[in-house]
Amino acid sequence: MSDLKKERVVENKVFNKKEFFAILAIFVLVIIAGISGSLVLGVVAAFTGIIFPGIVTYLGFLIPALAIVIAFNRKEGSFLQAFGFKPISWKIVLLTVLLTVVSYPIVLFMDLLSQLFVPNIIASTAESLVGSSSVIFILQAALIAPICEEILMRGFFQNRLAKVCPFIVASIVSGFLFGAFHMNLNQFCYAWVLGIIFAYANRASGSIFTSIIMHVLINTYGAITTVIEVARYSAMGTTWGEVAEKERADSSNMIRYIIIYGILSIASVILTQLVTKKIAEQRIKEAPAKEQAA
């Protein structure tokens, strides 16, 4: 039996229902803490007249949420150890970039599929998201959000769930929680799938750096696209949200795109599995050298 297969056998043995539901309860607590932080900022804004920029509002939600999981992880060793920060080689970094590219059609497919029922949330809120500073928006979306959300969702929830239930269950559940964390159906659909992909990518590399890199790349592309689209449609005297809604209303066009990206997603799933396996093989290949260096 190969080293990769042995790892899968070991990690798929346990299921602890009590711990499993305790972790779900922590997620509820995280959401409550985040909403409470946002409410505090709202009250401050109402009484002082201060208009907080989007990045402050986001951090008002995220910081209390992170504080909860850091508190629960305090007995797991150092921060880096507890949340899975392990160095990865440049070869795994390159494979991670490739994995991001080959898996992206799945994200687009789920995004389009969700738009049969709800609007494109990014397009419809683009102007308010970008606000007065596109640089701050890109910083928030491309760096702060991916790093903090990965610490929260993969570093804590995925890693905790993987200890108490089969990996496939842990990845599906943590992906679901990642989708729910976004609090809208449009992003929920593709974030759920992304969460599963991120979980398998991290298992393959043995490090949270893999999902952070993927998340940063995806969000950077999305943030830059958002800034460009806002500027483009503003110059045309309209908004991205209005244009996106008109396109969504054209059901035949939407169905055509869904079919196209659905077909691409089939190939994407196969390639995603192959690249993920390659990352795992590369990690195992590098393991003896790391042990000798230690």
Secondary structure, DSSP 8 states (H G I E B T S, - for coil): --HHHHHHHHHTS---HHHHHHHHHHHHHHHHHHHHHHHHHHHHHHHH-----HHHHHHHHHHHHHHHHHHHTTTSSSHHHHTT-----HHHHHHHHHHHHHHHHHHHHHHHHHTTTS--HHHHTHHHHHTT-HHHHHHIIIIIHHHHHHIIIIIIIIHHHHHHS-HHHHHHHHHHHHHHHT-SHHHHHHHHHHHHHHHHHHHHHTSTHHHHHHHHHHHHHHHHHHHHHHHHHHHTTS-HHHHHHHHHH-HHHHHHHHHHHHHHHHHHHHHHHHHHHHHHHHHHHHHHHHHHH-
